[in-house]
Amino acid sequence: MDWFLPSINWAKNHVVSYETLKELEEELDPQAFFRINRSELVHRPFIEKLDRPDKNSICISLHGFPEQLITSQALTAAFRNWLEF
């Protein structure tokens, strides 16, 4: 899966049938996918660039996705730890 937009329930190149992001998250490999905030998951191989606009968040650029994603303040430290694996 390249990327997933839960608000419209579809993914690039894939049809998905999950009602909630939590259901999808439970099916995915936690070493490959990380939930960065309440509405977005990232797939490790598609992370292209990380920026640090402040100490409480990280901006993530993904291959083939035009928008930057931002970690929630509560999950930024866990995301940094996940990246180190």
N, C-alpha and C positions, 0 to 999 in steps of 0.2 A: 504494500500500500504506500503510495507516495505521500498523500495527505488526505485529511478527512475533515469535512465541515459538518459538525453535528446538527447545526441549526436547520439545515436543509436535508439532512439524512442521506448524503451521497458522498462518494470518494472518487478521486481521479482514478480511472481504470478499474474500479470495483463497485459492485452494488453491495450495500450493507443493509442489515435489517436490525440493528441495535436500537432500542428505544432510548437508552441513556448512554452517556459517555462512560459512566461507571461500569455498565455491562460490557462495553467494548474493552475498557481498560483491564477488566478481570480476565479477558480471553487472550490478551497480548503478553508477550514475553517482557517481563519488567527490566531485563537487561538491555532490551532493544528499544523500548518505548517508555516515555516519562510524561506524566501529566504535569504541565507547567503552570496551570491555573485552572479555574473552574470549567473552562470551555475548550481547552486545547491540549492535545497530546503531541509529542514530537518523536520522530523515529531517528535514532542516533545516526545511521548512515547518511541521512539527508541534511544533517546540520552542516551548513556551509560556513557560517561566520557568527561569532559572538561579540557583542558590544556591551559595555558596562556603563550605562548612562548615569547611574548612581550606585551606592553601596547596597541598595535594597532590591535591585532587579537586574535582569540580564535580557538584552534584546537578541533575538535569535533570527538569523536569516537561513532559510531552507532552500536547497536546490530546486528550481522550478516553481517556487511559490513567491509571488510578487510582494507580499506584505511581510513586515517584521512582526514576530510574535514576542510577547513580553511575559516573563515569569512573574507570578504573584510574589509579593514580599514574603509571604509565609513559606513559599516553596523554593525560593532562590538558593538557600544554603543546601537543601536536599538535592537540588538540581546540580549544583557544583560538585557535590559528593558523587552523584550518579555518573557524571562525566569522567571522573577519575578512575572508574572501574575499567 
